[in-house]
């Protein structure tokens, strides 16, 4: 065990996080997925308006995701050094400005660059929002807050394309980008009114080499790496599902566009319900146990999906394991994030940055893989989902401490996640 070279983390409690703060943080987590997916139905119109081809328009999405991934690696450490509020306000303001440039972009090149900046700035809300939770609450309260926040973030990319589909006709692709600007403004107002500074000067990183030093300490922490792996793999399952679902539901299962939207909504409802149920259950069940149970359900569901696809089962059977796999994420990602962030509270911004970068890097890797079997196959998406779930299951068994069998006594008890001494030390 080696002590953190930064100052001790700011005091936190096991009391529940207040709802206004949680709602703003959940909105910050959802903003980037909404900005990613809301304008997707407008791609064909963008091609005509900007004189671009499909691959050129796709660059606007790729550039945003690149900015989102690398922006977290910058914004997180900055918040460790300069506090949470100022970097969050700067990033939210930059996101608004970049959004305006996107909506007014006269050419594809301008739009691609503006989307890169928008993704980079938008990363601040995601990464700093997680750090704020780690600053103000610990243990089961943190697990509950992360679960509720990430449930919203997980549902956003599922519902955003559907909302965009309704907006495509009335407002067009520029109108959809203006909608993103309006959401960015709302989030900026929320930050101004609700979020106070949670990382005081006494707890901040100092020194010219603090970024590299904190990053090494975070990555070297074995207790942190296990939950991060679980978190990233679960997100990979979700990204594989989102990327493949139009083809699986419409080309293989045979659903109409409207029925596909209903199926999407049902899965989103399952994810929300699982997240809410888990946030209630975490007071009585160890978060590590919840992760293990949920990821076991997810693995069984994805393996069942593979078997059904490989055996040529009727298409109507596929939505059942898909629903179970997506719903299980409601019990995995929030608890895994809480377990990871509990290990790096003194440098929560850097810890949140690595968590988010791992999430989007693996998600970006998985998304194109589901299309390798063509638009008429469910087997390849099923295999990709099962492989990601299997990796997450393995990480939950190898990388998470085994929960004790005694019933928890609630926040502050011996089983509370916050009781671990690793919240103040790094394991190397």
MOHUQUI-V407242 format. One line per field, one symbol per residue. psi: psi as a letter, one per 20 degrees, with the letter a starting at -180 (. if undefined). burial: + if it has 16 or more other ideal C-beta (glycine too) atoms within 10 Angstrom, else -. Layout:
psi: ???
burial: ???
This chain:
psi: ppqpirqqqqqrrjqqqqggghgghhhhhigghghgihjgijgghhgghikrrghghhhhgghghghgghhhhghghhhhhjrggghggghhghhgghhghghjpirgggggghhgggggghhgggghghhgghghqrchhgggghggghgghhhgighghgghhhhgghirhhhhhhgggghgghhgggghhhorpinrhijqqrqhjhghghgghghiohhhhghggggghhhhgghggghihhgghghghkqrgghghggghghhhgggggggghhhhihipphhhggggghgggghghhhggggghikqqhiihhghgghgghhhhiggghggghghhikhhlhggghghghggghghghhhgihijhjrijpigghgggghgghhgggghhhhipqpqriqpqjapirhiphiipiiiiqqp.
burial: ---+-+--++-+-+--+---++-++++++++++++++++++++-+++--+-+---++-+++-+++++++++++++++++++++++-+++-++++++-++++++-+--+--+++++++++++++++++++++++++++++++++++++++++++++++++++++++-++---+++-++++++-+++-++-++---+--++---+++----++-+++-+++-+-+++++++++++++++++++++++-++++-++-+----++-++--++-+++-++--++-++--+++++++++++-++++++++++-++-----+--++-++++++++++++++++++++++++++++++++++++++++-+++-++-++--+---++-++++++++++++++-++--++--+----+--+---++++-+-++-++--
